[in-house]
Amino acid sequence: MKTTGIFFLLVFGIYLAVNCQDMAEGACSQMLMNDLYQMDFSQKIIGNTKVRFDNDTLYYAFLFARMHYRGLDDVIIHLKYKKMRKSTMRSQPQVNVFTNKSNRVYRILINEDPTLNGIFYRDFSINSIIGWFGHEIGHIVDYFERSDLGLMVFGLNYVFSDRFMRTAEVFADSTAVFHGLGYHLLEGAEFCLNSDKISPAY
């Protein structure tokens, strides 16, 4: 997985070299929470977000990431804490055969126990959290185009095929980059690669 991570860094490095070369000095610097509070958030996005925890950093980082996916303004995405051994965050569709996929609800689960995999979201910079949410919303873009049966097949392939899993992860990263969150994603990747708390397997 370290090799895959290095590959992502190279891809994002090329992306930044092409797209950030004309940006003013400091434009890619650490984003402050005050900047997020002052953003003109879409009320539709806020109305379609249900948060089951009290953490302003996560909430506003999510809103900032989601604002880059304006095609999903009408999509309901809920945020919730959950203990997960193999994930820091995980996006899931709530499949219901009696519901049209345009009315489908999605969840982004956030690991609240850093002892399970060595990663704790509170160790991340705000940019890294934004990038992580951008990645998970990238998965939701993928889910949105699939039928309920297609989602079931996706889940089975993701669990039992490493090749399929890597393809799905690359799609989510590429989607986040396409939507303008490449820098944030890169900062999160650098943190993971350089952290002594995270196992090489992860």
C-alpha positions in Angstrom: 0.0 0.0 0.0 3.0 2.3 0.5 3.9 1.9 -3.1 0.4 2.8 -4.1 0.5 5.8 -1.9 3.8 7.0 -3.5 2.2 6.6 -6.9 -0.7 8.8 -5.8 1.8 11.4 -4.6 3.5 11.5 -8.0 0.2 11.9 -9.8 -0.9 14.7 -7.5 2.5 16.3 -7.7 2.1 16.5 -11.5 -1.4 17.9 -11.0 -0.3 20.6 -8.7 2.7 21.5 -10.9 0.3 22.1 -13.8 -2.6 23.7 -12.0 -1.0 25.6 -9.1 1.9 27.3 -10.9 0.1 30.5 -11.5 -1.5 30.7 -8.0 -0.3 33.5 -5.7 2.2 32.7 -3.0 0.4 31.1 0.0 -2.8 30.3 -1.9 -2.2 26.6 -1.2 -1.4 27.3 2.5 -3.2 25.9 5.5 -6.9 26.9 5.5 -8.1 28.4 8.8 -11.5 27.5 10.3 -12.5 31.2 10.2 -12.4 30.9 6.4 -14.9 28.1 6.5 -17.2 29.8 8.9 -17.4 32.8 6.6 -18.1 30.8 3.4 -21.6 31.2 1.8 -22.7 27.7 2.3 -25.7 26.5 0.3 -28.7 26.0 2.5 -29.7 23.1 0.3 -26.4 21.4 1.2 -26.9 22.1 4.9 -30.5 20.8 4.8 -29.4 17.6 3.2 -26.7 16.9 5.8 -27.5 15.2 9.1 -24.6 15.2 11.6 -24.6 12.7 14.6 -21.8 14.3 16.5 -20.8 17.7 17.7 -17.5 18.7 16.0 -17.3 21.9 14.1 -14.1 21.0 12.4 -15.5 17.9 10.8 -18.8 19.5 9.9 -17.4 22.6 8.2 -14.6 20.6 6.5 -17.3 18.3 5.1 -19.4 21.3 3.9 -16.4 22.8 2.2 -15.6 19.6 0.4 -19.2 19.1 -0.6 -19.4 22.5 -2.1 -17.0 21.3 -4.8 -19.6 18.7 -5.8 -22.5 20.9 -6.7 -24.1 18.2 -8.8 -24.8 16.4 -5.5 -26.6 19.3 -3.8 -29.9 17.4 -3.8 -28.3 14.2 -2.5 -28.7 13.4 1.2 -25.5 12.6 3.0 -25.3 11.9 6.7 -22.2 11.9 8.9 -21.8 9.5 11.8 -19.1 8.2 14.1 -18.4 4.4 14.0 -15.6 2.2 15.3 -13.9 0.7 12.2 -10.8 -1.5 12.2 -9.7 -1.0 8.6 -11.0 2.5 7.7 -10.6 6.1 8.8 -13.7 7.1 6.9 -16.1 5.0 4.8 -19.0 6.1 2.6 -22.0 3.8 2.2 -25.3 3.9 0.4 -28.4 3.0 2.2 -29.9 0.5 -0.3 -33.7 0.1 -0.4 -35.2 -1.7 -3.3 -38.4 0.3 -2.9 -36.6 3.7 -3.3 -35.6 5.2 -6.5 -31.8 5.7 -6.7 -32.4 9.5 -7.1 -33.8 9.4 -3.5 -31.1 7.2 -2.1 -29.5 8.3 1.2 -25.7 8.0 1.8 -23.6 7.9 5.0 -20.0 8.8 5.6 -18.8 6.9 8.7 -15.8 8.3 10.7 -13.6 6.1 12.8 -13.6 7.4 16.4 -11.1 4.9 17.8 -7.5 5.6 16.7 -6.2 2.4 18.4 -7.9 0.3 15.7 -5.7 1.4 12.7 -3.3 4.1 14.0 -5.1 6.9 12.3 -7.1 9.6 14.2 -8.8 12.4 12.4 -7.9 14.8 15.1 -4.2 14.4 14.1 -5.1 15.7 10.6 -4.8 19.3 9.4 -8.1 20.9 8.2 -6.9 20.5 4.6 -6.3 16.8 5.1 -9.8 16.3 6.5 -11.2 18.2 3.6 -9.3 16.0 1.2 -10.5 12.9 3.0 -14.1 14.0 2.7 -13.5 14.8 -0.9 -12.3 11.3 -1.5 -15.4 9.8 0.3 -17.7 12.0 -1.7 -15.9 10.8 -4.8 -17.1 7.3 -3.9 -20.6 8.6 -3.6 -20.4 10.0 -7.1 -19.6 6.4 -8.2 -22.4 4.9 -6.1 -24.9 7.4 -7.5 -24.7 6.1 -11.0 -25.3 2.5 -10.0 -28.5 0.6 -9.4 -29.2 -1.2 -6.1 -28.1 -4.5 -7.7 -25.1 -2.8 -9.2 -24.1 -1.6 -5.7 -24.4 -5.1 -4.3 -22.1 -6.4 -7.0 -19.7 -3.4 -6.3 -19.6 -4.4 -2.6 -18.8 -8.0 -3.3 -16.1 -7.1 -5.8 -14.6 -4.5 -3.4 -14.3 -7.0 -0.6 -13.0 -10.0 -2.6 -10.9 -8.3 -5.4 -7.8 -6.3 -4.5 -7.6 -5.1 -8.1 -11.2 -3.9 -8.1 -10.7 -2.2 -4.7 -7.6 -0.3 -6.0 -9.6 0.8 -9.1 -12.4 2.1 -7.0 -10.0 4.0 -4.8 -8.2 5.5 -7.8 -11.6 6.6 -9.2 -12.5 8.3 -5.9 -9.1 10.1 -5.7 -9.4 11.1 -9.4 -12.9 12.5 -8.8 -11.7 14.6 -5.9 -8.8 16.0 -8.0 -11.2 16.7 -10.8 -13.4 18.7 -8.4 -10.6 20.9 -7.2 -9.5 19.1 -4.1 -6.2 17.7 -5.3 -4.1 19.9 -2.9 -6.2 18.8 0.1 -5.9 15.2 -0.9 -2.2 15.5 -1.4 -1.7 16.9 2.1 -3.6 14.0 3.6 -1.6 11.5 1.6 1.7 13.0 2.7 0.5 12.8 6.4 -0.3 9.1 6.0 3.0 8.3 4.3 5.1 10.2 6.9 3.2 9.2 10.1 4.9 6.7 12.4 1.5 5.8 13.8 0.2 4.2 10.6 1.2 0.7 9.7 2.9 0.1 6.3 0.1 -2.3 5.4 -2.5 0.4 5.7 
